[in-house]
Amino acid sequence: MSLPRGIRNNNPLNIRRSKDKWQGLSAQQTDAAFCQFETMAYGWRAAFVLLTRTYYHTYRLFTIRNIIRRWAPPGENNTEAYIANVSRLTGIDANEPLGIPSDQPARWMALALAMAKHENGDSADIDTFAMLKGWEIK
């Protein structure tokens, strides 16, 4: 059985390819749609940059519902099912503010972990140590 795409690409949240030059991108990008990272920690770092810097600070998105609506828009996904699953996995109400990332890192890590589970399947082997390393990479 093959690994989920996000795990194969060291990209647990399936970040799409773009003009962004992410730290830790693999030199060879063989996936036409999604970024491939050198290590899972770099994939997590990119996820946290998007969630905390872009989504929280730039777009001012503070809840699971608002974040997932932008991350996985209804035209491409079953957004409500994604929101419900992430809320269930985290134990955080979909409309409850997550808090400032620097003050509430565990809530943001829980969000990212739940999103990775949704993106890759509940049975996917998610490396939580790499997630913690990704949070720390500057």
Sine and cosine of phi, psi and omega as CSV:
sin_phi,cos_phi,sin_psi,cos_psi,sin_omega,cos_omega
0.00,0.00,0.76,-0.65,-0.04,-1.00
-0.99,0.15,0.43,-0.90,0.01,-1.00
-0.95,0.30,0.46,-0.89,0.09,-1.00
-0.86,0.50,0.49,-0.87,-0.06,-1.00
-0.80,0.60,-0.71,0.70,-0.01,-1.00
-0.89,0.47,-0.54,0.84,0.04,-1.00
-0.97,0.25,-0.71,0.71,0.04,-1.00
-0.85,0.53,-0.61,0.79,-0.06,-1.00
-1.00,0.02,0.03,1.00,-0.11,-0.99
0.81,0.59,0.63,0.78,-0.09,-1.00
-0.71,-0.71,0.97,0.24,-0.19,-0.98
-0.89,0.47,-0.38,0.93,0.04,-1.00
-0.97,-0.24,0.17,0.99,0.03,-1.00
0.80,0.60,0.85,0.53,0.05,-1.00
-0.95,0.32,0.79,-0.62,-0.02,-1.00
-0.95,0.30,0.50,-0.87,0.07,-1.00
-0.90,0.43,0.58,-0.82,-0.02,-1.00
-0.39,-0.92,-0.17,-0.99,0.04,-1.00
-0.97,0.25,-0.22,0.98,-0.01,-1.00
-0.87,0.49,0.71,-0.70,0.05,-1.00
-0.97,-0.22,0.99,0.14,-0.07,-1.00
-0.91,0.41,0.60,-0.80,0.15,-0.99
-0.88,0.47,0.73,-0.69,0.05,-1.00
0.99,0.15,0.19,0.98,0.09,-1.00
-0.89,0.46,0.64,-0.77,0.08,-1.00
-0.91,0.41,0.57,-0.82,0.02,-1.00
-0.88,0.47,-0.63,0.78,0.04,-1.00
-0.99,-0.13,0.87,-0.50,0.04,-1.00
-0.95,-0.32,1.00,-0.02,-0.08,-1.00
-1.00,-0.05,-0.18,0.98,0.06,-1.00
-1.00,0.00,0.86,-0.51,-0.08,-1.00
-0.92,0.39,-0.42,0.91,-0.12,-0.99
-0.95,-0.30,-0.58,0.82,-0.16,-0.99
-0.86,-0.51,0.53,-0.85,0.03,-1.00
-0.90,0.44,0.51,-0.86,0.12,-0.99
-0.85,-0.53,0.76,-0.65,-0.06,-1.00
-0.93,-0.35,0.43,-0.90,0.01,-1.00
-0.88,0.47,-0.65,0.76,0.00,-1.00
-0.67,-0.75,0.30,-0.95,0.04,-1.00
-0.90,0.43,-0.55,0.83,0.01,-1.00
-0.87,0.50,-0.64,0.77,0.04,-1.00
-0.93,0.37,-0.57,0.82,0.08,-1.00
-0.90,0.43,-0.66,0.75,0.07,-1.00
-0.91,0.41,-0.65,0.76,0.01,-1.00
-0.84,0.55,-0.74,0.67,0.00,-1.00
-0.87,0.49,-0.66,0.75,0.03,-1.00
-0.87,0.49,-0.71,0.71,-0.01,-1.00
-0.93,0.37,-0.58,0.81,0.07,-1.00
-0.88,0.48,-0.73,0.68,0.01,-1.00
-0.89,0.46,-0.73,0.68,-0.07,-1.00
-0.93,0.37,-0.70,0.71,-0.12,-0.99
-1.00,-0.02,-0.63,0.78,-0.01,-1.00
-1.00,0.09,-0.79,0.62,-0.09,-1.00
-0.98,0.20,-0.82,0.57,-0.09,-1.00
-0.95,0.32,-0.71,0.70,-0.04,-1.00
-0.98,0.22,-0.84,0.54,-0.14,-0.99
-0.98,0.20,-0.64,0.76,-0.05,-1.00
-1.00,0.09,-0.80,0.60,-0.06,-1.00
-1.00,0.07,-0.17,0.98,0.03,-1.00
0.87,0.49,0.70,0.72,0.04,-1.00
-0.99,-0.17,0.86,-0.51,-0.18,-0.98
-0.90,-0.43,-0.17,0.98,-0.08,-1.00
-0.85,-0.52,0.35,-0.94,0.07,-1.00
-0.83,0.56,-0.72,0.70,-0.03,-1.00
-0.84,0.54,-0.76,0.65,-0.05,-1.00
-0.93,0.36,-0.61,0.80,0.02,-1.00
-0.91,0.41,-0.76,0.65,-0.04,-1.00
-0.92,0.39,-0.58,0.81,0.05,-1.00
-0.85,0.52,-0.59,0.81,0.03,-1.00
-0.99,0.14,-0.64,0.77,-0.05,-1.00
-0.91,0.41,-0.68,0.73,-0.09,-1.00
-0.75,-0.66,0.97,0.26,-0.10,-0.99
-0.89,0.46,0.49,-0.87,-0.07,-1.00
-0.83,0.56,-0.49,0.87,0.00,-1.00
-0.91,0.41,-0.34,0.94,-0.06,-1.00
-0.90,-0.43,-0.28,0.96,-0.17,-0.99
-0.59,-0.80,0.21,-0.98,0.21,-0.98
-1.00,0.02,0.99,0.16,-0.14,-0.99
-0.87,0.49,-0.67,0.74,-0.03,-1.00
-0.90,0.43,-0.61,0.79,0.05,-1.00
-0.92,0.39,-0.63,0.78,0.03,-1.00
-0.88,0.47,-0.74,0.67,0.02,-1.00
-0.86,0.51,-0.75,0.66,-0.03,-1.00
-0.88,0.48,-0.66,0.75,-0.01,-1.00
-0.92,0.40,-0.71,0.70,0.00,-1.00
-0.90,0.43,-0.65,0.76,0.04,-1.00
-0.89,0.45,-0.69,0.73,0.02,-1.00
-0.89,0.45,-0.74,0.68,-0.04,-1.00
-0.90,0.43,-0.62,0.79,-0.03,-1.00
-0.99,0.11,-0.42,0.91,-0.12,-0.99
0.97,0.23,0.25,0.97,-0.01,-1.00
-0.95,-0.30,0.78,-0.62,0.04,-1.00
-0.84,0.54,0.63,-0.78,-0.06,-1.00
-0.86,0.50,-0.42,0.91,-0.04,-1.00
-0.97,-0.25,0.09,1.00,-0.01,-1.00
-1.00,0.08,0.78,-0.62,0.06,-1.00
-0.86,0.51,0.69,-0.73,-0.03,-1.00
-0.97,0.23,-0.37,0.93,-0.04,-1.00
0.99,-0.13,0.17,-0.98,0.01,-1.00
-0.93,0.37,0.78,-0.62,-0.06,-1.00
-0.79,0.61,-0.65,0.76,-0.02,-1.00
-0.94,0.33,-0.41,0.91,0.03,-1.00
-1.00,-0.01,-0.44,0.90,-0.09,-1.00
-0.78,-0.62,0.80,0.60,-0.08,-1.00
-0.86,0.50,-0.56,0.83,-0.02,-1.00
-0.90,0.45,-0.58,0.81,0.02,-1.00
-0.93,0.37,-0.62,0.79,0.01,-1.00
-0.95,0.30,-0.58,0.81,0.08,-1.00
-0.93,0.38,-0.63,0.78,0.06,-1.00
-0.89,0.46,-0.68,0.73,0.06,-1.00
-0.84,0.54,-0.78,0.63,-0.03,-1.00
-0.89,0.45,-0.66,0.75,0.01,-1.00
-0.89,0.45,-0.69,0.73,0.03,-1.00
-0.90,0.43,-0.63,0.78,0.05,-1.00
-0.90,0.43,-0.64,0.77,0.03,-1.00
-0.90,0.44,-0.64,0.77,0.05,-1.00
-0.89,0.46,-0.67,0.74,0.01,-1.00
-0.92,0.40,-0.70,0.71,-0.04,-1.00
-0.91,0.42,-0.58,0.81,-0.14,-0.99
-0.94,-0.35,-0.09,1.00,-0.03,-1.00
0.98,-0.17,0.62,-0.78,-0.05,-1.00
-0.86,0.51,-0.45,0.89,-0.04,-1.00
-1.00,0.02,-0.02,1.00,-0.02,-1.00
-0.89,0.45,0.61,-0.79,0.02,-1.00
-0.99,0.12,0.99,-0.11,-0.03,-1.00
-1.00,-0.04,0.82,-0.57,-0.02,-1.00
-0.99,0.12,0.99,-0.15,-0.05,-1.00
-0.96,0.29,-0.42,0.91,0.07,-1.00
-0.92,0.39,-0.64,0.77,0.08,-1.00
-0.90,0.44,-0.58,0.81,0.04,-1.00
-0.87,0.48,-0.73,0.69,0.02,-1.00
-0.88,0.47,-0.65,0.76,0.06,-1.00
-0.89,0.46,-0.67,0.74,0.00,-1.00
-0.87,0.49,-0.60,0.80,0.04,-1.00
-0.89,0.45,-0.57,0.82,-0.09,-1.00
-1.00,0.08,-0.34,0.94,-0.03,-1.00
-0.93,0.38,0.80,-0.60,0.00,-1.00
-1.00,0.05,0.00,0.00,0.00,0.00
